[in-house]
Amino acid sequence: MKIAIAQLNPTIGDLANNAQQILDAAKIAAENNVRLLLTPELSLCGYPPRDLLLNPSFVESMANVLQQLAQDLPPNIAVLVGTVDPNSKAHLAGGKPLFNSIAWLENGQLQQIFHKRLLPTYDVFDEYRYFEPGLQANAFTLDNLHIGVTICEDLWNDEEFWGKRSYAINPIVDLAQLDVNFIVNLSASPYRVGKHKLRESMLRHSASRFNKPIVYANQVGGNDDLIFDGCSFALNRTGEVVSRAFAFETDLVLIEFDEEKRDLIPTNSSSLRGEGGISPLPETEDEEIWGALVLGVRDYARKCGFSKVVIGLSGGIDSALVAAIASSALGSENVFGILMPSPYSSDHSIKDALELAENLGIATEILPIGDLMTGYDKTLEKVFADTSFGLAEENIQSRIRGNLLMAIANKFGYLLLSTGNKSEMAVGYCTLYGDMNGGLAVIADVPKTRVYSLCNWLNAEGLGTGEQKNANLSSIRKEIIPTNIISKPPSAELKPGQVDQDSLPDYDILDDILQRLIHEHQSSAQIIAAGHDATVVNRVMQLVARAEFKRRQAPPGIKITDRAFGTGWRMPIASRWAVNN
């Protein structure tokens, strides 16, 4: 039996076009004698649909589109489609109104429906808000082969691999007891650094433990703050990878179940894109993060209806990285850089920003803000009388710049990209209604030390992954990020001689403290015991707590870590929990 994985990039709620993607993949698969085609979790509506699921007309439309898709599919191919299914017993028995489901479509009809059994509620997941869990093992028979069916989280509860159970049941155990020939999994697994390696390691363990081949189909693309990296794959019964789709790209890959060997085997051309073999994974963390950020910007702009973006170019490293990402994602011709020097801006900052723009091939405009600052000073003169120059005046500069950028974005219909990094967002080293303005915070989940690492990687390699070979940057034969941008001390340049370390610890120190606090949930005592100065640790923890109100008002940021300031971050603003506990 030939099996294909359609690694698709759906748009949330675009039912007709998502169905067309499935149909197009099915036609290509059928031409290659594929018998079973897999698509991702909720492939018909895109994942996560969130509160669209509360709209009855949305659910009804999905059912209608699913029925039409079944009729349109080629004959002699079975297709598993991710969809939702009403819970008919909810009114009488209680429970959620929907199931997260897989529909088996074949011969113009819905043959069978399968329900997701394990519903995650951690991090960015909130599936119990919408779905009722399925209560029985899912399997079906196709051409005398018994196939076990799971949906995403159903495979994430192997107590031997994790050392514990997060749920009472393990669907893989149930399928092994049914003696299925192989297991398929339809997923929409959000990206974080190293997630693809974790998935393969986990499922290698399960395949080997239960002596069952596993085919894993993952969604790809960016939906709001979430990135889906793809990296779909198939494992034989010993846990060996026999096929893998590209990272951060759509793909259509083939595998074959050999009935004599009772195992999955690779085909001669495992990718229907014409590139056989097992697609390589990104070689470094910087390469995979770059691929995720480029995909995130491209899809956020495309799916929100933007073709061009505007960025404030300060001559600093953060805006330089965002400009490079945007140029690769959308093409340099679709990126507009605005320089807004103040009397405190250094000559080298303007020079560095212009050199960056020349390297990337993006258009720029210089809008000096000195006169605007004078106007603000004049207007506020009476109110600010008998006070000293301080943070309020510094922030006015940032807000002037934010106003100008928003004016340009509004006038021309551009998407404004904000350029603040995670270290700044964590401690509030950013200005509300100033540098935080924007429709997308590109590097809001990228610590400052990683910003430097990415820029150095980009200058050394200048390569993305798969099709993302930075076609838009490939003509550059010199450094992309000017050396001076990387080597000079970072500064907001809001007062004479200012550098970030006037207000913050060195970024190496700050980022380690933030890693321990945010990701590892360490107490102040534990962080101090790890070698950090107590005064610095307590101050950082206070800054993180105080800045929650700013983060709540920030634009969505692309998630690349296991603990981002976004959907999965649910901290109170008004709280009296001692931050130094």
PLY file of the C-alpha trace (Angstrom):
ply
format ascii 1.0
element vertex 581
property float x
property float y
property float z
element edge 580
property int vertex1
property int vertex2
end_header
0.00 0.00 0.00
1.30 3.42 -0.95
0.72 6.12 1.64
1.23 9.86 1.21
1.56 12.67 3.74
0.16 16.02 2.61
2.05 18.57 4.73
-0.30 21.50 4.22
-0.39 25.17 5.19
-4.04 26.01 5.87
-5.41 29.45 6.63
-7.68 29.58 9.67
-11.31 29.65 8.59
-10.61 29.61 4.83
-12.61 26.43 4.36
-12.88 26.52 0.58
-9.20 27.10 -0.09
-8.13 24.64 2.61
-10.34 22.02 0.99
-8.80 22.88 -2.38
-5.32 22.24 -0.95
-6.45 18.82 0.21
-8.07 18.10 -3.17
-4.96 19.18 -5.09
-2.76 16.93 -2.94
-5.20 14.04 -3.40
-5.12 14.39 -7.20
-1.31 14.30 -7.28
-1.27 11.37 -4.86
-3.84 9.45 -6.92
-1.74 9.92 -10.05
1.07 8.19 -8.14
-1.13 5.24 -7.12
-1.40 6.33 -3.50
-4.08 4.42 -1.62
-4.13 6.40 1.63
-3.52 10.15 1.98
-2.99 11.81 5.36
-3.59 15.48 6.09
-2.90 17.42 9.33
-5.11 17.86 12.39
-8.10 20.14 11.66
-6.74 20.51 8.13
-10.14 21.64 6.84
-10.37 24.71 9.09
-6.74 25.18 10.11
-5.31 24.93 13.62
-6.02 26.54 16.02
-9.48 27.86 15.07
-10.04 29.06 18.65
-13.40 30.77 19.25
-14.52 30.39 15.65
-15.65 27.01 16.98
-18.25 28.79 19.11
-19.99 30.00 15.95
-22.61 27.41 14.85
-22.56 28.66 11.26
-18.80 28.03 11.08
-19.27 24.43 12.22
-22.17 23.94 9.80
-20.16 25.36 6.90
-17.30 23.00 7.71
-19.65 20.03 7.50
-20.93 21.21 4.12
-17.44 21.74 2.73
-16.38 18.32 4.01
-19.31 16.67 2.23
-18.45 18.45 -1.02
-14.79 17.50 -0.67
-15.75 13.85 -0.31
-17.63 14.05 -3.60
-14.78 15.84 -5.39
-11.96 13.50 -4.37
-10.53 11.12 -6.97
-11.76 7.52 -6.86
-9.65 4.73 -5.37
-7.98 6.90 -2.77
-8.85 7.11 0.92
-8.20 10.51 2.51
-8.05 11.31 6.22
-9.15 14.90 6.80
-8.95 16.85 10.06
-12.31 18.37 10.97
-14.75 18.86 13.86
-17.78 16.71 14.60
-20.81 17.73 16.70
-21.31 15.90 19.97
-24.97 14.86 19.58
-25.22 13.75 23.20
-24.00 17.00 24.74
-27.48 18.48 25.28
-28.75 15.50 27.25
-25.63 13.99 28.80
-23.59 17.16 29.21
-20.13 17.76 27.84
-18.61 19.95 25.17
-20.52 20.43 21.91
-17.76 19.27 19.53
-15.16 16.59 18.94
-11.72 17.22 17.39
-12.00 14.60 14.69
-10.65 12.85 11.62
-12.95 12.03 8.73
-12.20 9.05 6.50
-13.38 10.07 3.03
-13.61 7.59 0.16
-15.86 6.87 -2.82
-17.69 10.16 -2.44
-18.74 9.57 1.14
-17.78 9.95 4.76
-16.89 6.38 5.68
-16.01 6.78 9.34
-15.15 9.44 11.90
-12.56 9.27 14.68
-12.31 11.47 17.76
-9.23 12.83 19.51
-8.86 11.20 22.93
-6.28 13.35 24.74
-7.05 17.07 24.88
-4.14 19.32 25.95
-4.70 22.39 28.11
-1.09 23.47 28.76
1.01 26.20 27.12
-0.89 27.48 24.03
-3.48 24.70 24.10
-7.02 25.11 25.40
-8.88 22.22 23.80
-11.19 21.45 26.71
-12.75 24.85 26.04
-14.28 23.42 22.86
-13.96 19.64 22.63
-15.20 16.49 24.30
-12.58 13.71 24.42
-13.16 10.53 22.44
-13.67 7.44 24.58
-12.59 4.58 22.35
-9.59 3.44 20.38
-9.69 4.53 16.72
-8.95 2.07 13.93
-10.25 1.10 10.51
-9.55 -1.52 7.85
-8.40 -0.59 4.36
-7.45 -3.28 1.81
-7.13 -5.87 4.58
-4.78 -3.67 6.59
-5.81 -2.67 10.10
-4.79 0.97 10.64
-4.72 2.71 14.02
-5.70 6.40 14.04
-4.51 9.05 16.49
-4.65 12.84 16.60
-1.65 14.87 17.80
-1.66 14.69 21.64
-2.81 11.05 21.53
0.84 10.08 20.97
2.27 12.27 23.75
1.54 10.13 26.82
4.10 7.32 26.78
5.01 6.96 30.44
8.20 5.05 29.61
9.51 7.94 27.51
8.38 10.77 29.81
8.81 8.98 33.12
5.19 9.78 34.00
1.69 9.90 32.59
-0.10 13.18 31.99
-3.39 11.43 31.20
-5.08 8.29 32.52
-4.95 6.48 29.18
-2.34 5.85 26.52
-4.04 5.47 23.12
-0.99 3.73 21.65
-1.35 0.90 24.18
-4.97 0.46 23.14
-4.04 0.34 19.45
-1.24 -2.15 20.11
-3.76 -4.38 21.84
-5.96 -4.18 18.74
-2.95 -5.47 16.78
-3.08 -2.76 14.11
-0.60 -3.03 11.25
0.55 0.56 11.64
-0.45 3.80 13.35
-1.14 7.15 11.70
-1.13 10.47 13.50
-2.61 13.70 12.20
-1.01 16.64 14.01
-0.84 20.39 14.32
2.17 20.56 16.60
3.42 24.12 17.24
7.11 24.81 16.79
9.65 25.56 19.43
13.41 25.22 19.22
14.35 21.55 18.95
10.73 20.32 18.83
11.27 18.20 15.71
14.05 16.25 17.40
11.87 15.68 20.47
9.00 14.36 18.35
11.17 11.93 16.45
12.85 10.73 19.63
9.49 10.20 21.35
7.92 8.34 18.46
11.05 6.26 17.82
10.64 5.04 21.38
6.94 4.26 20.85
7.48 2.50 17.50
10.21 0.33 19.00
8.35 -0.31 22.26
5.14 -1.48 20.58
6.76 -2.85 17.40
4.43 -0.70 15.28
5.28 1.55 12.33
4.08 5.14 12.76
3.25 7.75 10.11
3.19 11.31 11.45
1.57 14.12 9.40
2.14 17.65 10.75
0.77 21.03 9.74
3.17 23.67 8.42
2.89 27.45 8.34
2.30 30.43 10.57
-1.04 31.15 12.24
-0.96 34.31 14.37
1.80 33.85 16.98
2.24 30.12 16.32
4.59 28.51 13.83
4.11 24.94 12.61
7.35 23.50 11.33
6.10 20.51 9.35
8.89 17.91 9.51
6.32 15.14 8.97
7.93 11.70 9.00
7.41 7.96 8.95
9.09 5.34 11.15
9.39 1.61 10.62
8.66 -0.78 13.47
12.18 -0.50 14.85
11.93 3.30 15.01
14.06 4.05 11.96
13.08 7.10 9.89
12.09 5.97 6.40
10.74 9.30 5.16
10.71 12.93 6.25
9.14 16.08 4.80
10.84 19.44 4.63
10.97 21.82 7.57
8.97 25.07 7.29
7.55 24.26 3.84
4.61 22.51 2.31
5.44 19.05 1.02
3.92 15.81 -0.21
5.84 12.66 0.65
5.38 8.97 -0.11
6.00 5.84 1.91
4.93 2.27 1.35
3.66 -0.47 3.64
5.19 -3.80 2.63
2.71 -6.51 3.57
5.32 -9.27 3.49
7.67 -7.41 5.82
4.68 -5.97 7.72
6.58 -2.72 7.85
6.93 0.71 6.29
9.60 1.10 3.64
10.82 4.11 1.66
9.81 4.50 -1.97
12.20 5.28 -4.79
10.95 8.87 -4.85
9.70 9.65 -1.38
8.86 13.29 -2.16
6.33 14.10 -4.85
8.09 17.45 -5.19
10.72 15.51 -7.06
13.37 15.40 -4.36
13.64 11.83 -3.13
15.08 10.58 0.13
14.76 11.82 3.70
14.67 15.61 3.82
17.37 16.98 6.13
16.57 18.79 9.35
18.10 22.22 10.02
21.71 21.77 11.09
21.80 24.37 13.88
19.36 26.10 16.22
20.08 29.40 14.48
19.14 27.90 11.12
15.86 26.51 12.38
14.95 29.71 14.26
15.68 31.73 11.11
13.42 29.43 9.09
10.65 29.77 11.67
10.84 33.57 11.81
10.90 33.98 8.04
7.90 31.68 7.69
6.12 33.49 10.51
6.50 36.92 8.92
5.60 35.65 5.45
2.43 33.89 6.58
1.29 36.58 9.02
1.53 39.19 6.28
-0.03 37.00 3.58
-2.88 35.64 5.71
-3.70 39.11 7.07
-3.73 40.64 3.58
-0.48 42.67 3.68
2.06 42.72 0.86
4.45 45.36 2.24
5.93 46.15 5.64
7.47 49.19 7.28
10.22 49.07 9.90
11.95 51.70 12.00
15.70 51.40 11.37
17.73 52.68 14.31
21.13 51.35 13.30
20.81 48.81 16.10
21.03 45.04 15.92
17.36 44.28 16.63
15.94 46.33 13.78
18.72 45.01 11.53
17.70 41.42 12.17
14.00 42.17 11.67
14.75 43.94 8.39
16.76 40.93 7.17
13.97 38.53 8.16
11.35 40.66 6.42
13.47 40.98 3.27
13.84 37.21 3.06
10.17 36.61 3.83
8.59 39.17 1.50
11.30 40.39 -0.84
13.43 43.47 -0.34
11.19 45.48 -2.64
8.37 45.06 -0.12
10.27 46.40 2.90
10.38 50.12 3.72
12.92 51.29 6.31
12.37 54.57 8.17
15.30 56.34 9.89
14.20 58.84 12.54
17.33 60.43 14.05
17.09 62.70 17.06
19.72 65.14 18.36
20.99 62.23 20.47
21.45 59.84 17.53
25.06 59.16 16.67
26.37 59.62 13.16
27.41 55.96 13.04
23.84 54.83 13.79
22.56 56.62 10.68
25.50 55.32 8.66
24.99 51.75 9.93
21.27 51.81 9.14
21.89 53.07 5.60
24.59 50.45 5.05
22.21 47.73 6.20
19.51 49.03 3.86
21.97 49.02 0.97
23.03 45.46 1.77
19.41 44.29 1.84
18.31 46.42 -1.10
15.42 48.03 0.78
14.08 51.55 0.27
14.59 54.08 3.07
13.45 57.50 4.14
15.05 59.77 6.76
12.61 61.68 8.99
14.50 63.75 11.61
12.48 64.21 14.80
14.33 67.14 16.40
11.68 69.71 15.51
8.91 67.40 16.75
10.75 66.98 20.06
10.96 70.78 20.38
7.23 71.03 19.73
6.48 68.52 22.48
8.79 70.36 24.85
7.00 73.62 24.12
3.55 72.09 24.58
4.51 70.40 27.84
6.60 73.31 29.15
4.04 74.51 31.67
3.07 71.04 32.89
6.69 69.90 33.19
7.92 73.15 34.80
10.38 72.74 37.68
11.13 69.11 36.78
14.30 67.49 35.46
14.80 65.75 32.14
14.05 62.08 32.69
12.26 58.97 31.52
9.14 60.80 30.37
11.16 62.94 27.94
13.12 59.92 26.71
9.89 58.04 26.03
8.45 60.97 24.07
11.16 60.38 21.48
10.14 56.76 21.13
6.48 57.73 20.90
7.17 60.30 18.21
8.86 57.56 16.19
6.00 55.16 16.86
3.51 57.79 15.69
5.39 58.39 12.45
5.64 54.69 11.72
1.92 54.18 12.37
1.09 57.14 10.13
3.04 55.58 7.26
1.50 52.16 7.91
-2.01 53.66 7.91
-1.45 55.86 4.87
-0.15 53.12 2.59
-1.67 49.97 4.10
1.67 48.56 5.26
2.18 46.19 8.15
4.33 47.77 10.86
6.84 45.32 12.30
8.03 46.05 15.82
11.61 45.16 16.62
11.85 44.57 20.38
13.52 41.38 21.60
12.49 39.04 24.43
15.04 40.34 26.93
13.62 43.85 26.60
10.03 42.65 26.72
10.78 40.63 29.85
12.05 43.56 31.91
9.98 46.32 30.31
12.91 48.01 28.55
10.51 49.20 25.86
8.03 52.05 25.43
4.28 51.64 25.23
2.88 53.45 22.17
6.44 53.92 20.98
8.81 51.16 19.89
6.13 48.64 20.92
3.80 49.91 18.17
3.13 47.44 15.40
1.04 44.62 14.02
3.62 41.89 14.59
6.51 41.64 17.05
8.93 39.59 14.98
11.62 38.80 17.59
9.60 39.18 20.80
10.49 35.58 21.72
14.18 35.92 20.76
16.54 36.79 23.65
19.16 39.46 22.98
22.02 36.96 23.06
20.22 34.90 20.41
19.76 38.05 18.30
23.55 38.36 18.16
23.91 34.67 17.39
21.41 34.86 14.52
23.12 37.89 13.00
26.51 36.21 13.14
25.03 33.04 11.63
23.36 35.04 8.88
26.61 36.75 7.96
28.48 33.44 7.97
25.90 31.30 6.18
23.14 33.42 4.67
21.08 30.30 4.13
17.61 29.20 5.16
16.15 25.72 4.80
14.77 23.90 1.78
13.15 26.42 -0.58
13.96 29.19 1.90
17.52 29.49 0.66
17.08 33.21 1.16
16.40 33.76 -2.51
15.84 37.40 -1.67
19.29 37.68 -0.06
21.22 35.32 -2.33
22.68 38.08 -4.49
24.47 39.61 -1.51
28.16 38.74 -1.66
29.20 40.57 1.49
28.08 40.67 5.09
24.35 41.20 5.43
24.44 42.78 8.90
27.21 45.42 9.01
29.98 44.48 11.44
29.66 47.74 13.35
26.01 46.99 14.16
27.10 43.72 15.80
30.18 45.04 17.56
28.99 48.37 19.01
27.41 48.56 22.49
23.59 48.40 22.21
21.83 51.69 22.95
18.36 53.22 22.71
20.09 56.60 22.13
17.43 58.55 24.01
19.98 60.70 25.86
23.67 61.56 25.34
26.08 58.63 25.67
23.35 56.18 26.68
23.93 52.40 26.49
21.58 49.60 27.53
23.86 48.54 30.36
23.22 51.86 32.11
19.85 50.32 33.02
20.30 46.57 32.59
22.83 43.88 33.50
25.05 42.57 30.73
22.83 40.60 28.36
24.74 37.36 29.00
23.84 37.69 32.67
20.31 38.98 32.09
19.41 36.24 29.62
20.66 33.48 31.90
18.57 34.87 34.78
15.53 35.14 32.49
16.05 31.60 31.21
16.09 30.26 34.75
13.11 32.38 35.84
10.80 32.13 32.83
11.60 28.74 31.35
12.90 26.74 34.30
10.66 28.34 36.95
13.54 28.73 39.38
13.14 30.79 42.55
15.37 33.74 43.36
17.24 31.56 45.86
17.95 28.95 43.18
19.14 31.57 40.68
21.40 33.16 43.29
22.74 29.73 44.22
23.65 29.25 40.55
26.13 32.13 40.93
24.19 35.32 40.19
24.39 38.42 42.38
21.41 38.62 44.74
20.78 42.32 44.14
20.76 41.82 40.37
18.48 38.78 40.58
15.91 40.49 42.81
15.89 43.59 40.64
15.37 41.56 37.46
12.51 39.64 39.05
10.86 42.90 40.08
11.25 44.31 36.57
9.68 41.20 35.04
6.66 41.44 37.34
6.19 45.18 36.80
6.33 44.90 33.01
3.34 42.57 32.73
1.00 45.45 31.86
3.24 46.35 28.92
3.39 42.82 27.60
-0.40 42.57 27.74
-0.59 45.50 25.28
2.13 44.30 22.90
1.44 43.09 19.36
1.48 39.32 18.81
5.00 37.89 18.76
6.23 34.84 16.88
6.67 31.95 19.32
9.96 30.02 19.06
10.50 28.86 22.66
8.58 26.75 25.15
7.58 29.85 27.17
6.72 32.86 25.03
5.00 36.10 26.06
1.88 35.26 24.11
-1.01 32.82 24.02
0.55 30.47 26.56
1.65 33.20 29.02
-1.16 33.90 31.49
0.27 35.96 34.30
-1.83 38.45 36.31
-1.08 42.17 36.05
-2.37 43.16 39.49
-0.69 40.68 41.82
0.88 40.81 45.27
2.81 37.57 44.99
6.32 38.34 46.18
8.45 38.37 43.05
11.55 37.30 44.98
10.07 34.01 46.19
0 1
1 2
2 3
3 4
4 5
5 6
6 7
7 8
8 9
9 10
10 11
11 12
12 13
13 14
14 15
15 16
16 17
17 18
18 19
19 20
20 21
21 22
22 23
23 24
24 25
25 26
26 27
27 28
28 29
29 30
30 31
31 32
32 33
33 34
34 35
35 36
36 37
37 38
38 39
39 40
40 41
41 42
42 43
43 44
44 45
45 46
46 47
47 48
48 49
49 50
50 51
51 52
52 53
53 54
54 55
55 56
56 57
57 58
58 59
59 60
60 61
61 62
62 63
63 64
64 65
65 66
66 67
67 68
68 69
69 70
70 71
71 72
72 73
73 74
74 75
75 76
76 77
77 78
78 79
79 80
80 81
81 82
82 83
83 84
84 85
85 86
86 87
87 88
88 89
89 90
90 91
91 92
92 93
93 94
94 95
95 96
96 97
97 98
98 99
99 100
100 101
101 102
102 103
103 104
104 105
105 106
106 107
107 108
108 109
109 110
110 111
111 112
112 113
113 114
114 115
115 116
116 117
117 118
118 119
119 120
120 121
121 122
122 123
123 124
124 125
125 126
126 127
127 128
128 129
129 130
130 131
131 132
132 133
133 134
134 135
135 136
136 137
137 138
138 139
139 140
140 141
141 142
142 143
143 144
144 145
145 146
146 147
147 148
148 149
149 150
150 151
151 152
152 153
153 154
154 155
155 156
156 157
157 158
158 159
159 160
160 161
161 162
162 163
163 164
164 165
165 166
166 167
167 168
168 169
169 170
170 171
171 172
172 173
173 174
174 175
175 176
176 177
177 178
178 179
179 180
180 181
181 182
182 183
183 184
184 185
185 186
186 187
187 188
188 189
189 190
190 191
191 192
192 193
193 194
194 195
195 196
196 197
197 198
198 199
199 200
200 201
201 202
202 203
203 204
204 205
205 206
206 207
207 208
208 209
209 210
210 211
211 212
212 213
213 214
214 215
215 216
216 217
217 218
218 219
219 220
220 221
221 222
222 223
223 224
224 225
225 226
226 227
227 228
228 229
229 230
230 231
231 232
232 233
233 234
234 235
235 236
236 237
237 238
238 239
239 240
240 241
241 242
242 243
243 244
244 245
245 246
246 247
247 248
248 249
249 250
250 251
251 252
252 253
253 254
254 255
255 256
256 257
257 258
258 259
259 260
260 261
261 262
262 263
263 264
264 265
265 266
266 267
267 268
268 269
269 270
270 271
271 272
272 273
273 274
274 275
275 276
276 277
277 278
278 279
279 280
280 281
281 282
282 283
283 284
284 285
285 286
286 287
287 288
288 289
289 290
290 291
291 292
292 293
293 294
294 295
295 296
296 297
297 298
298 299
299 300
300 301
301 302
302 303
303 304
304 305
305 306
306 307
307 308
308 309
309 310
310 311
311 312
312 313
313 314
314 315
315 316
316 317
317 318
318 319
319 320
320 321
321 322
322 323
323 324
324 325
325 326
326 327
327 328
328 329
329 330
330 331
331 332
332 333
333 334
334 335
335 336
336 337
337 338
338 339
339 340
340 341
341 342
342 343
343 344
344 345
345 346
346 347
347 348
348 349
349 350
350 351
351 352
352 353
353 354
354 355
355 356
356 357
357 358
358 359
359 360
360 361
361 362
362 363
363 364
364 365
365 366
366 367
367 368
368 369
369 370
370 371
371 372
372 373
373 374
374 375
375 376
376 377
377 378
378 379
379 380
380 381
381 382
382 383
383 384
384 385
385 386
386 387
387 388
388 389
389 390
390 391
391 392
392 393
393 394
394 395
395 396
396 397
397 398
398 399
399 400
400 401
401 402
402 403
403 404
404 405
405 406
406 407
407 408
408 409
409 410
410 411
411 412
412 413
413 414
414 415
415 416
416 417
417 418
418 419
419 420
420 421
421 422
422 423
423 424
424 425
425 426
426 427
427 428
428 429
429 430
430 431
431 432
432 433
433 434
434 435
435 436
436 437
437 438
438 439
439 440
440 441
441 442
442 443
443 444
444 445
445 446
446 447
447 448
448 449
449 450
450 451
451 452
452 453
453 454
454 455
455 456
456 457
457 458
458 459
459 460
460 461
461 462
462 463
463 464
464 465
465 466
466 467
467 468
468 469
469 470
470 471
471 472
472 473
473 474
474 475
475 476
476 477
477 478
478 479
479 480
480 481
481 482
482 483
483 484
484 485
485 486
486 487
487 488
488 489
489 490
490 491
491 492
492 493
493 494
494 495
495 496
496 497
497 498
498 499
499 500
500 501
501 502
502 503
503 504
504 505
505 506
506 507
507 508
508 509
509 510
510 511
511 512
512 513
513 514
514 515
515 516
516 517
517 518
518 519
519 520
520 521
521 522
522 523
523 524
524 525
525 526
526 527
527 528
528 529
529 530
530 531
531 532
532 533
533 534
534 535
535 536
536 537
537 538
538 539
539 540
540 541
541 542
542 543
543 544
544 545
545 546
546 547
547 548
548 549
549 550
550 551
551 552
552 553
553 554
554 555
555 556
556 557
557 558
558 559
559 560
560 561
561 562
562 563
563 564
564 565
565 566
566 567
567 568
568 569
569 570
570 571
571 572
572 573
573 574
574 575
575 576
576 577
577 578
578 579
579 580
